[in-house]
Amino acid sequence: MFRELIKEKDVPITYELWSPRGCMVNQHFEAVSRFKDKLDAVNIPDNPLATLRVSSIAYSKIVMDRLKIDIIPHINCRDRNSLALQSDILGAHLLGIRNLFIVGGDKPAGKTVKTKGVWAVTSTELCKIVKHLNEGFARSNDDLVEIYGKTDFFVGGAIVFDRKNEVEIISRKIEAGFDFFQSQIVFSHEKVLNFFREAEERGVTINKPVLVGLSPQPSEKALNKLVRFLRVEMPKSSADRLRRSGDFAGEMLSVCLEVADELKSALSPKYKIGFHIMPLGYDDLGRKLVEELRE
């Protein structure tokens, strides 16, 4: 199980696979099947970027059954109230899912800007709700109501290394019961190291596994799109290096691997550091990065 692998592996690796926009299994499913043995779990986002996708829970069940791999469906707080969230989470447990990744959810923008977000609870509040479900209680308004049986979820949360007051935010998340963290995409090891330095200076112990997001992109056009839509920062030195390269995809892999090597060297074994690969559809590059990280 993922909860055991993330503790046992020197470098745990997860991989993000988006569910399709329609009722057919997409081509990325087959691509991931070719290197699934090198992964510890697969994440399935929940309507990422506030755009319609197949249910993360439903698709997680398909991936879990076909690939025989542990799965981590995302659950966002944007689209459902606490009653609907708890209902879906209980349904996930009935389907055999034992991991969840709880996020607030991207704000609707662009073509989905008129979509109304709910946000009845925060991601930290939802984590507490899941932990109550693990103890056999559901939340009804401000009360806890006993349910039949207990869930057994391993709960992940998001970490944003350069967000203001992130050390305090993560400290509260750890206190709320989050079991591991995965970050958004980073192209600089410095912002990650700065976060851990600040945590140490403030006396905050990061005693949960942290999987750092890496995303190899095949071209300058793809990278620019990623930076624009996900608001990811690329250091100027790295951007210039990529532009000068005659092999953009190969150089992109090198950038990701260098970030990974710097973090492992600086933070392990004091902290449990792993990597969360987000290829955004470029699974051949995702596979190459996973294989390099496993060597």
C-alpha positions as CSV (number, residue, x, y, z in Angstrom):
1,M,0.0,0.0,0.0
2,F,1.1,3.6,-0.7
3,R,1.1,4.5,3.0
4,E,3.8,1.8,3.5
5,L,5.8,2.5,0.3
6,I,6.0,6.2,1.0
7,K,7.8,5.4,4.3
8,E,9.9,2.5,3.1
9,K,11.2,3.8,-0.2
10,D,14.3,6.1,-0.2
11,V,12.7,8.1,-2.9
12,P,8.9,7.6,-3.3
13,I,7.5,8.6,-6.7
14,T,3.9,9.4,-7.6
15,Y,2.5,10.2,-11.1
16,E,-0.4,12.4,-12.1
17,L,-2.9,11.2,-14.7
18,W,-5.8,13.4,-15.7
19,S,-9.2,11.7,-16.2
20,P,-10.7,12.2,-19.7
21,R,-13.1,14.9,-20.7
22,G,-15.6,12.4,-22.0
23,C,-16.8,8.8,-21.5
24,M,-13.9,7.0,-23.0
25,V,-10.6,6.0,-21.4
26,N,-7.9,8.2,-22.9
27,Q,-4.6,7.3,-24.4
28,H,-2.5,8.3,-21.4
29,F,-3.9,5.3,-19.5
30,E,-2.1,2.8,-21.9
31,A,1.1,4.9,-21.8
32,V,1.4,4.8,-18.0
33,S,0.8,1.0,-18.0
34,R,4.2,0.6,-19.5
35,F,6.1,1.9,-16.5
36,K,3.6,1.5,-13.7
37,D,6.1,-0.8,-11.8
38,K,8.4,2.1,-11.2
39,L,5.6,4.2,-9.5
40,D,4.3,4.0,-6.0
41,A,0.9,5.5,-6.7
42,V,-1.0,7.4,-9.4
43,N,-2.8,10.7,-8.7
44,I,-6.1,11.6,-10.4
45,P,-7.0,15.3,-10.2
46,D,-10.6,16.4,-9.5
47,N,-11.8,18.7,-12.3
48,P,-8.4,20.5,-12.5
49,L,-8.4,24.2,-13.5
50,A,-12.1,24.2,-12.8
51,T,-12.8,22.3,-16.1
52,L,-15.1,19.3,-16.6
53,R,-13.4,15.8,-16.3
54,V,-14.6,12.3,-15.4
55,S,-15.1,11.9,-11.7
56,S,-11.7,11.5,-10.0
57,I,-13.1,8.7,-7.8
58,A,-14.7,6.8,-10.7
59,Y,-11.6,7.0,-12.8
60,S,-9.4,6.1,-9.8
61,K,-11.4,2.8,-9.6
62,I,-10.8,2.1,-13.3
63,V,-7.0,2.8,-13.0
64,M,-6.7,0.8,-9.8
65,D,-8.4,-2.2,-11.3
66,R,-6.7,-2.2,-14.6
67,L,-3.2,-1.2,-13.6
68,K,-3.1,-2.9,-10.2
69,I,-1.5,0.1,-8.6
70,D,-2.4,2.2,-5.6
71,I,-4.4,5.3,-6.4
72,I,-4.8,8.8,-5.0
73,P,-7.9,10.6,-6.1
74,H,-8.0,14.3,-5.5
75,I,-11.0,15.8,-3.7
76,N,-11.5,19.5,-4.1
77,C,-13.5,21.7,-1.8
78,R,-14.7,23.9,-4.6
79,D,-17.5,21.8,-6.2
80,R,-19.4,20.3,-3.2
81,N,-20.7,21.1,0.2
82,S,-19.7,19.0,3.2
83,L,-22.6,16.6,2.9
84,A,-21.7,15.8,-0.7
85,L,-18.0,15.6,0.0
86,Q,-18.6,13.1,2.8
87,S,-21.0,11.0,0.6
88,D,-18.4,10.8,-2.2
89,I,-15.6,10.0,0.3
90,L,-17.6,7.2,1.8
91,G,-18.3,5.9,-1.7
92,A,-14.6,6.0,-2.5
93,H,-14.0,3.8,0.5
94,L,-16.6,1.3,-0.6
95,L,-14.8,1.1,-3.9
96,G,-11.5,0.1,-2.2
97,I,-9.8,3.4,-2.4
98,R,-7.6,4.2,0.7
99,N,-5.8,7.4,-0.2
100,L,-7.1,10.9,-0.7
101,F,-5.4,14.1,-1.8
102,I,-7.4,17.1,-0.5
103,V,-7.2,20.5,-2.2
104,G,-9.1,23.7,-2.1
105,G,-9.6,23.7,-5.8
106,D,-8.7,26.1,-8.6
107,K,-10.8,29.2,-8.9
108,P,-13.0,29.2,-12.0
109,A,-11.5,31.3,-14.8
110,G,-11.6,31.8,-18.5
111,K,-14.4,29.8,-20.1
112,T,-15.5,28.5,-16.6
113,V,-15.5,31.9,-14.9
114,K,-19.3,31.8,-14.4
115,T,-19.1,28.5,-12.6
116,K,-19.9,29.1,-8.9
117,G,-17.5,27.6,-6.4
118,V,-18.9,26.3,-3.1
119,W,-15.9,26.2,-0.7
120,A,-18.2,25.3,2.3
121,V,-15.1,23.9,4.0
122,T,-11.4,24.5,3.6
123,S,-8.9,21.7,2.8
124,T,-7.7,21.6,6.4
125,E,-11.3,21.4,7.7
126,L,-12.0,18.6,5.2
127,C,-9.0,16.7,6.4
128,K,-10.4,16.8,9.9
129,I,-13.7,15.5,8.6
130,V,-11.9,12.6,7.0
131,K,-10.1,11.8,10.2
132,H,-13.4,11.8,12.0
133,L,-14.7,9.3,9.3
134,N,-11.7,7.2,10.1
135,E,-12.9,7.1,13.7
136,G,-16.5,6.3,12.7
137,F,-18.1,9.7,12.9
138,A,-19.5,12.0,10.2
139,R,-20.0,15.8,10.5
140,S,-23.5,17.1,10.5
141,N,-23.5,20.9,10.8
142,D,-21.3,21.4,13.9
143,D,-22.0,18.0,15.4
144,L,-20.4,14.6,15.0
145,V,-22.8,11.7,14.2
146,E,-21.8,8.1,14.5
147,I,-21.9,6.1,11.3
148,Y,-21.7,2.3,10.5
149,G,-18.1,1.3,10.4
150,K,-14.9,3.3,10.1
151,T,-13.0,4.5,7.0
152,D,-9.2,4.0,6.7
153,F,-7.9,6.8,4.6
154,F,-4.3,8.0,4.2
155,V,-4.6,11.8,3.5
156,G,-2.4,14.0,1.5
157,G,-2.4,17.8,1.2
158,A,-0.9,20.5,-1.0
159,I,2.3,22.4,-0.1
160,V,3.1,25.7,-1.9
161,F,6.7,26.5,-1.1
162,D,6.8,30.2,-1.9
163,R,3.3,31.0,-0.6
164,K,3.2,33.7,2.1
165,N,3.1,32.2,5.6
166,E,3.4,28.6,4.2
167,V,5.3,27.4,7.2
168,E,2.4,28.3,9.5
169,I,-0.1,26.8,7.0
170,I,1.7,23.5,6.9
171,S,2.1,23.5,10.6
172,R,-1.7,23.7,11.0
173,K,-2.1,21.1,8.3
174,I,0.2,18.6,10.1
175,E,-1.8,19.3,13.3
176,A,-5.0,18.7,11.5
177,G,-3.8,15.2,10.5
178,F,-2.4,15.3,7.0
179,D,-0.2,12.3,6.4
180,F,1.9,13.5,3.4
181,F,2.3,16.5,1.1
182,Q,2.7,17.0,-2.6
183,S,3.7,20.3,-4.2
184,Q,2.9,22.1,-7.3
185,I,5.5,22.2,-10.1
186,V,8.9,23.6,-9.2
187,F,11.8,24.3,-11.4
188,S,14.1,25.7,-8.7
189,H,15.5,23.8,-5.7
190,E,16.1,27.1,-3.9
191,K,12.5,27.9,-3.2
192,V,12.1,24.4,-1.6
193,L,15.3,24.8,0.5
194,N,14.2,28.3,1.6
195,F,10.9,26.8,2.9
196,F,12.7,24.1,4.9
197,R,15.2,26.7,6.3
198,E,12.4,28.9,7.4
199,A,10.6,26.0,9.0
200,E,13.8,25.2,11.0
201,E,14.2,28.8,12.0
202,R,10.7,28.9,13.3
203,G,11.0,25.6,15.1
204,V,8.4,23.9,13.0
205,T,9.1,20.2,12.4
206,I,8.2,18.9,9.0
207,N,7.8,15.2,10.0
208,K,5.6,14.1,7.1
209,P,6.8,13.0,3.6
210,V,7.0,15.8,1.0
211,L,6.8,14.9,-2.7
212,V,8.1,17.7,-4.8
213,G,6.3,18.4,-8.1
214,L,8.4,18.0,-11.4
215,S,7.0,18.5,-14.9
216,P,9.2,17.8,-18.0
217,Q,7.9,19.7,-21.0
218,P,8.8,18.9,-24.7
219,S,9.0,22.4,-26.1
220,E,9.2,26.1,-25.3
221,K,5.6,26.5,-26.4
222,A,4.4,23.8,-24.0
223,L,6.5,25.3,-21.2
224,N,5.1,28.8,-21.8
225,K,1.6,27.4,-21.7
226,L,2.3,25.7,-18.4
227,V,3.8,28.9,-16.9
228,R,0.8,30.9,-18.1
229,F,-2.0,28.6,-17.0
230,L,-0.5,27.3,-13.8
231,R,1.5,30.4,-12.8
232,V,4.7,28.4,-12.4
233,E,7.9,30.3,-12.1
234,M,10.9,29.3,-14.2
235,P,14.3,30.8,-13.2
236,K,15.7,33.0,-15.9
237,S,19.0,31.1,-16.0
238,S,17.1,27.8,-16.6
239,A,14.8,29.4,-19.2
240,D,17.8,30.9,-21.1
241,R,19.6,27.5,-20.9
242,L,16.6,25.7,-22.4
243,R,16.2,28.3,-25.2
244,R,19.9,27.9,-26.2
245,S,19.7,24.1,-26.2
246,G,19.4,22.2,-29.4
247,D,17.4,19.5,-27.6
248,F,14.7,21.2,-25.5
249,A,13.1,18.0,-24.2
250,G,16.5,16.5,-23.2
251,E,17.6,19.7,-21.5
252,M,14.2,19.9,-19.7
253,L,14.8,16.4,-18.3
254,S,18.2,17.6,-17.1
255,V,16.7,20.6,-15.3
256,C,14.2,18.4,-13.5
257,L,16.9,15.8,-12.5
258,E,19.2,18.5,-11.3
259,V,16.4,19.9,-9.0
260,A,15.8,16.4,-7.7
261,D,19.5,15.8,-7.1
262,E,19.9,19.1,-5.2
263,L,17.0,18.4,-3.0
264,K,17.9,14.8,-2.2
265,S,21.5,15.9,-1.4
266,A,20.4,18.8,0.8
267,L,17.4,17.4,2.6
268,S,17.7,13.6,2.8
269,P,17.7,11.7,5.1
270,K,16.7,14.4,7.6
271,Y,13.4,14.8,5.7
272,K,11.5,12.2,3.7
273,I,11.7,13.7,0.2
274,G,10.1,12.2,-2.9
275,F,8.8,13.4,-6.2
276,H,5.4,13.9,-7.8
277,I,5.6,13.7,-11.6
278,M,3.1,15.9,-13.5
279,P,3.7,15.4,-17.3
280,L,0.5,17.0,-18.3
281,G,0.0,14.6,-21.1
282,Y,3.6,14.2,-22.2
283,D,3.9,10.7,-20.8
284,D,7.0,9.7,-22.8
285,L,8.9,12.4,-21.1
286,G,7.2,11.5,-17.8
287,R,8.4,7.9,-18.2
288,K,12.0,9.0,-19.0
289,L,12.1,11.2,-15.9
290,V,10.7,8.4,-13.7
291,E,13.2,5.9,-15.0
292,E,16.1,8.4,-14.4
293,L,14.9,9.0,-10.9
294,R,14.8,5.3,-10.2
295,E,18.4,4.7,-11.3
